[in-house]
Amino acid sequence: MEKINMIKKENFFTEWVVPIFAALIIAFLVNKFLVYNVYIPSESMVPTLNKGDKLFVTKIYNLEKIEHGNIIVFYSDELQETLIKRVIGLPGDHIEIKHGIVSVNGQQLTENYVKNNEDYDGIFDVPDGKYFFLGDNRARSNDARKWINPYIDGDDIKGKAQIKIWPLKDFGPLN
């Protein structure tokens, strides 16, 4: 009888405890190094992202893969918080905004995602190793146009927003 109890304990350990522990370790590693989810707290990215949306974000290990128009999660030293905005300028880009219309290196952007554009004028030259971000809801976005230092260091970039997971009706890849 004692041997049967010992076998049951071993089976319980190998069939339940080990797989659960392994799953927790795998989930931790995926969250730490590959993917994490983000909650949208403001209206700065409407209509692309709405307040309360949840996203899967992949960590960025190669900054050279960042492209104009990507939606990026980054930390702002100036604001002391993590933000999510759209990449408008890459290192070395010359950005001109006239009456709210954005041109990058002399090419006017087609920004179908922009809501509530503002009549804003400004010129920005993105330094090496830095990035320039704007929100899609320009009238309600605290973005690079309003910061003392409008450029974000590549080291402060945390990840690229890939998929909207909540609400379920909007589930899918981000553009």
Secondary structure, DSSP 8 states (H G I E B T S, - for coil): -HHHHHHHHHHHIIIIIHHHHHHHHHHHHHHHHTEEEEE--SSTTTTTS-TT-EEEEEE-S-GGG--TT-EEEEEETTTTEEEEEEEEE-TT-EEEEETTEEEETTEE---TT-BS-----EEEE--TTEEEEE-SBGGG---GGGSSS--EEGGGEEEEEEEEEESGGG-EE--
